[in-house]
Every structure is written in C-alpha cells, then in structure tokens.
C-alpha cells in the first residue's frame, strides 16, 4: 500500500506594500521563508534566488512575486507591491521683475514643508524664504521644494529679474535760428515723461515745443517707463542762434542798355539769391543782370552762418536807356582830289569810329581822304548825361572818279555844202559841253560816241570841247576839232590829242591819230606823216608839239598839234630784294617794308604803299633764311614779290643758364615785388617753371613768357605761408638741363 501525502505549503511571509519616493535609494526586497524564488509574474516564468532591488527612477507601482520551497514543494507566490511616489514641485511665480532699488518682498511658493535653495541641485535647503536684492540689474535664480509623506519634490525655479532701464534715445543738441518755427521735441522710448529739471519735479506726457523768440540755450529732460520702471532722464539742449547781419552789397548798380554785365558780388558766407524781398526759394548762383531793356530790377541776397539765414540785402540794378544815334548826313560825296572838310554830326559828346562795332572812339572828327575813288564808312556815337553811349550813326563818304576826257573826230575835209560831222568818243552817259559852230551839251550814247552835225557848211567849222560831267564830277576840257572845206590846194590839218602810255611805259601814235582832215582837191586824202610818233614817261606832264606833214606829189603842207601824254595807271609792280639783318642786344629785330622794297612802282615811277607779312625776328630765325612777302598797293590794285631775310645773331642768342633772379618777393599787393619775376627767362622758348614747398609738393607750374606768367605766391587761390620754397627751371634747350634756386616769400 502506497500512501501519498499532498503537502499544503503556504506562501512566504512578506510586507505586501513598500513605498519609495522617486530616486530614493531602494534596498533588496525581503520575505520570510525557505528556499525563496523571486518572479516578475504571478504565474509562470523562471524564478531566481536573487532578491530584486526596486527601481525608483520612475513614479508608479511594480509587483514582485516570491515563493518558498519546502520538502521539494514550491509554495504559491506572495506578491509585494512597490509604489514609487511622484511628488510635484511647489507652485511658484516663475518670473518676478523689479526695477533697480525697488523694495523687494520675500519670495513665496504654494506647497507643504517648503525648503529654499540657491542651486538647482545639491546644497542645503532652508525653510526661510529669501528676499531678492535689487541693487544691481540682472537675473538671479531661486529654488524651492516641498516635502509630503517624507518625499521631497523636485525644485521649482523662481527667476528674479532686476531691470536696468536706459534713458530714451534723443538728439542731444537741437539748433534753431531766432523766430524759426520750432516743432515739439521727440525722443525714442516708451511711456515718455518730460521734465524741466534734471531731477525732481513732475513729468508730463506732453512733449514741449521750444520757444525761438530769444537767442540762447534751454535744457529739456525726458525719461521712459517700461514694465513700471522709469529710466534716468536724457537731456536735450535747444540752442537758439542769433541771426547774422545781411551781406555787404553795393546797393545801387548802373548799366547802359546792351552793356555787358557781370555777376553780382556781395560780401558774405553761404550766399542765397532771391528775386523777392521775402519768400521764394534761394539759389547759390549769383545772377548776372539782363541789360537788354531799360528799367530797374531788384535782386535780394542773404548769408547763412551757423545754419541761420540773415535778412536779405537788396541790390537795385538800373539799366539806363541809350540816347538815339547822332543826326548825320548819311551820304557825303566828293570827286577825286576835292578838298574835303571835317565830318559833322549833331549830338552830345561825339565819338568817331572806323568800325560799326568795337574799336576805340576819338573825339576828333575825321576828314575824308579823296585821293582814291571809292566809298568809306565813318561811324559816330553820342553819349548822354547818364554816361550811356548811343548806337553809331554811319556816314558813307563816296569819292567819285573824274570823268575821262573824250576824243573828238571829224569827217574833215569836206566839200562846200556838205555836213560837217564831229564824233565825240568817251564814256557812255557823260555830258560834254561844246561851243564854236554849235553850242550846248551832248550826251555820249551807249555805243560810246555821239555825233554833232553842222549842216551844209561853206567854210571850215570848228567845235570846242569846254567841259565834261559824269553826273557826279565835272572838269573843264580844251579839245578842239575843225572840219575843213577843201576845194583846192593841199592843206594839212592837225588836231590835239591825248594818249596814255601802255603797261611798259611806251606808246606810239600814227599820223592818222593827229590828222584832222588834211586834204587836197575836194575830199581827196594826201599822205600824212609825223616828225614825232613815240612817247614814254619823260613826256608825261609836258605837252609835246608834233608836226603833221601832208604830201601829194611834190606838194606838201604842215600843221602842228599838241600831244598830251598820260601815265598808265594799271602797271603796278612789286620788286623785293634779299637782305641780311642782325638782331639787337635783346635778341629781337623789326624791319620796315622799305628795307626789302627794291623799286616797287606804278605809272611812271610813282611809289605805291608797301607792307610785309613778316617784319619781326628773333633768335629762332638765326641760321634759317626767312621768306617774306612784300605787298605793293595802289587803290584797289595789289602786287606781291618775295625776298629772303637772313637773320644773324649778335651773341645774345647763345643762351646759357640764368645767372640770377630775385630770390625773394612779397605778394602783399603793395605793387612792389608782388610776383616772382625771372628776367630773361622768356628768351628760352621751351622753358617750364615749377614751384615746390619744402615737402616737395608742387604748388605752381607755368611756361614763362614774361612778368604776366610770374608766380603770385598763391596755391589754390590762397596765399602760401611765409617761408622758403624751391624754384626749379627746366630750360628744355640743347646743352641746358635745369636750374634750382631757393626763394623766400614774405609779407
């Protein structure tokens, strides 16, 4: 018989509920029993003899199971519940703000058994709540925990911020001019308060508007308030500047109509120009008065100093009307070689000119030159009591050419009862006065001749030329012609003639030129000859008596006539000769046209006016012959000839460095040594002058042609300081380099 015993084994004895706080140091679980086995589940699984140690890192409940084994029998599993309590930190106001030096109060938190710390972890807590320090701006963190059921919570943090509030941002200096329209002051900040004092007093939210009635400075103060904290006060200084005086001006300026005006020039700083006494927009461009119309115009100008614009000074510009041109006889006529009289005009303070515009006038009225035919214009103005010169009236002086003496021919000889015909040859339109067989005035026709007929003559008829007029000029004549009535013997008849030399100064006449109707029988023409038929310049001015011989078979007859020889006026010739000249001590030379003229002439040895295209020479011309042109002029005719001028030096053209020049000058405007004059440098045609200060900074450079190019002691429009400077001369000539001298500027 087998007996089976079933042992009833009770579970181990345990503390069924164990509590911890989060992160407590837990100990291994314990149970009372034999051969304990620990499980993580109520049933199943594999047990371990190692008692577990609870994990307190996380709040919550965890069940642990344990059995015991006795006599090989494992008991039911006892359960141990381990609770990890999660305790929240106290409730706090996490950010508390103060202003610097505020009265702070002790910190508070809502919780049980509070402990206060200065760190987030570690350290020893105190039950005494701290009171923040507000003496310094910044942030400070305070920590507090609570303890419930023996568990201390995490620490809540309280940040105490002490605010340092800066003053508002301002424009610390604001400037106005007296009586400017000021605007309310401004500052950049929040909840602004404005004060009249640096400390104390009551602020206002109304920004003040400065008073600009009086010059001076006023201080205004402003603070800002943020988060209930009022900042220090920023100061704004408002400066009201006094107005400058108006610019100094020439208050009255006069011009004449059409006069060239210059820009107006007052004395002042930062000038502004206006067209009105008040208002409008100014310009920095100084106006130039318009002188086109007579009248008065006011210009206004102010100056601005320290940002303040002065009152406007007025400049009145008066443009005076011109007087009318003088009253003149606009056309005055003469004949060649007439005795002219001084020109006249009706007006005040007359000035005579040779041009319609420009040039310099003279009070001496001109006397026209009547030597040559043509027209010349003379101009005259008058100046009234306002000092304004009128436009110029023009007087045209016309010198008319004398008429050309006509030539008279006849149909001589004729038979009795035939018409005697006198043919007068000359300039068409000229009026010829005659007497003798007929008296009166005849006009030369377009053909250049006019016939005067004496009807049915029975004896010789004579016509005398007594005068001629071309409508402008007249002159007496002495010409005579006779028509012979020939019914019988051989008769020689001669007439006076006038001839003109040709361009070579010669003329030859034929017997027929003198024959005036030599005849025999009735109208038969004999052979005629002259004892003198050639003439030249020696005959000009002295009438030549010639003998006309009429021959028929062995019969002959003679008659005399006068030949008047005139010079040829169109044979102008220019003759030039080569010359050699020597420069004077200054290296210069001027020659006259007569030095080159070699007998230029016109007519029969008359001398024309002569001129040269080049008449001045210097060292540059030495060694190279210079070709000059001589121009001969007579009336409207010109002729030219060329010649070679050989220029010789006298020693002064051998240029070397300058020995010395004034090394000191005083540009003070007293007229004595006001500029740096370097005598003789102008002879170096390629020179360059440079002025440096002792820091080798270039102040001045120029090509020196004479005192007009001298340095006046300025740089960029301002006088240089007293002291020493370096003058460097570059000659730029063969064999010459440069020369440097120290100069001194003094005032």
Phi, psi and omega in degrees: 000130180252132180252129179251125179248129176255113183274133175267114185249123180280156179291159179298159178274131184220161167273106191288350182221118180237131182244143174226162167261155180307132177072010171297155174278104183277159177242159180299143181292154180231152175212156180255112181174180182252146175047059184291143172231132184253137183231161176259358181227159182290328179219158177072185179080178180248132180272162178228147180280349182278117180292131182285152173251122184300149175266120184255016184290334186231139178291144177147186180242140178227134180261134178240145184235144182217138176235166173235156181233123179230131181053038176081358181256127179268132183281173170299164183266129174275148182252137174239118178266121177256117180255126174256113185277132176260119183248121180286151178293159178301156176277127183225165166272106193289340178226121178239129183246141174229162167264156179306134177071012171296155173279106182277159177241161180299143181292154180229155174211154180257115181173181182250143175051057185291144172230134184252137183230161174259359181229162180287329178219158178072184179080176180251131180275161177227147179281352182276116179291131182284155173250120185299151175263123183253017183288333186232141178290145177147189181238139177229133180260133176241146186234143182216139176235166173234155180237123178228132180055036177082357180257126177269128183287171168299165184265128173277144182255137175241116178267122177256116181255122175258112187276130172258113187255120179282158178294159178300156176278129184222163166273109193288341179226122178238130183246140173230163168260159180306133177070012170297153173279104182278156176244161180300142179294153180229154175212154180259113181175181182249142174050058185291146172230132184254139183229160175259356182227158182291327178220158178072185179079176181250132180274160178228147178281350181277114180292132183285154173250120185298151175264122183254018184288334186230141178291143178149187181237139177228135180259135176239147185234145182214139175238167173234154180235122178230131181054037177080002181257126177265129183283175168295168184263129172274146182254138174240117178265123177257116180255124176256110183274141176291148179286140174288164175288160178296154179300155175278126184224159165275105193288347182220121181233136181242141173227163168261156179305132177084354180289148179284115181269158176244158180301141180294144186224092171274176177248120180174179182248142175050058185289144172231133183254140181227159175261358181227158182290329177220157178072185179080176180253133180272160176229149178280350182279115179293130182285150172252119185302146176268119183256018184289332187229141178291146177147186180240139177229134179260133176243144184236141183216138177238167172234152182239123178232130182055038176080000181253129181266132181285175168294163185268130171276147182251137174240118179264122178253117179257124175257114186272140180292146177279147171289162175290158178298153179300155176278128183223163166273108192288343178225120177241129184244141174225166168256159181307134177069012171296154173279104182280157177245163180299137178293152181229155175209154180257114181174180182252142174050058185290144171231133184254139183228161174258359180229158179290328178220157177073186180077177180250133180273161177229148178281349181277114179293135183282155172250121184299149174264122184253019184289333185231141178290146178146185180242138176230132180262134176241146185234143182217138176237166172233153181239126183274184183294343178276000181080015181261131181267134182286172167296163184267130172276145182253136173242117178266121176258116181255121176258111184273141177290145175290150177294153178274131181301131181281169175244136182248131177239160179226172174262020181295147355274161176230171177267156180303137179091350177275164178279133174272122183247122177252119179257118179258120181252132180188209183273126180307137178093342178291144179257125183249128178266133183231157167214183185110233180299330175225149178236148177143199181232133178239153181249128179291130187279176183299334180287348181094005178220164170213137180261132173247121187245128172256116188282139168046064181277148178248348177217172183306140179240139182236137173241129177254132173272116186255340181189164179214146179220138177256019180095335178244315183232149179226160177205156180284156176235155178235013183289145180220142175221145181230136173259117182272139174263112189245117178239002186205254193293165177294129180227127175266129180233124182241153178233147176289139179226161174240129180235160181237135179296150176278186185297337179272001180082023181232157170203142177236134180249158177259156177306326182295337179292333182261330181301131182237037176111027175305141185203169169215158186063220178241090176091003178280146186255122177279174171280138182235151178211164181237147174282332178228123180229000180240140184222154177216195186297335179296341184266354181290133177091345179235109180305138181255126179273124179241157180245125176263125179250124176256129183230139175216108186066230179269002181264144176212157179214153181234155174213149180252153177216163179251125176257117176265121184259125177251147179288154174275122188266357184255017183254049178293130179223137176256132180230125183238155179232149176286142179223160173241134183229161178237135180295154178277187186297335180271001182081023182233162174196139174236132179251160177259155178304326182295339178292333182258332182300134182234040175106031175302143185202170169212165183059224180255072175085009177288149185262123178278175171282138181233150179212162180240145175281332177229124180227000181240139183222153177215195186297335180295339184268354181292132175090348179234111180304138182252126178271123179244155180247124176264125179248123175260135184228133172218110183063234180268001183265145174223152174217149183231156173209151181249155178214162179252129177253119177262119185261127179248142179277162177242017180108332182283350179275352175277083189283134175233181180300149176294136181287316185197161170203167186296122186265003177219144176207162186229094183282062183255007175080013180272002178084002181241118178049048181280344180226164180274094181271129180241090186295135177091344183294335181297342179286343177269101194295339185250019187292153172222128179254133176230139178243128178239151168276178185288354173266011179062032175265127183290123181255333188201143172211142181195156167272121188271113177250358181153186183305334180294342180257010184286149177291133182260013176080019180244158172221121183054041174083001181237144178295138178284160179292159174299137177155190183266146179219162182253126176254120179246125180249118171263114181284326181055041178238149178304131177084353180242132181262260177212164182227136180236134178223146173278134177238163183230132178254126179222156178241000000 
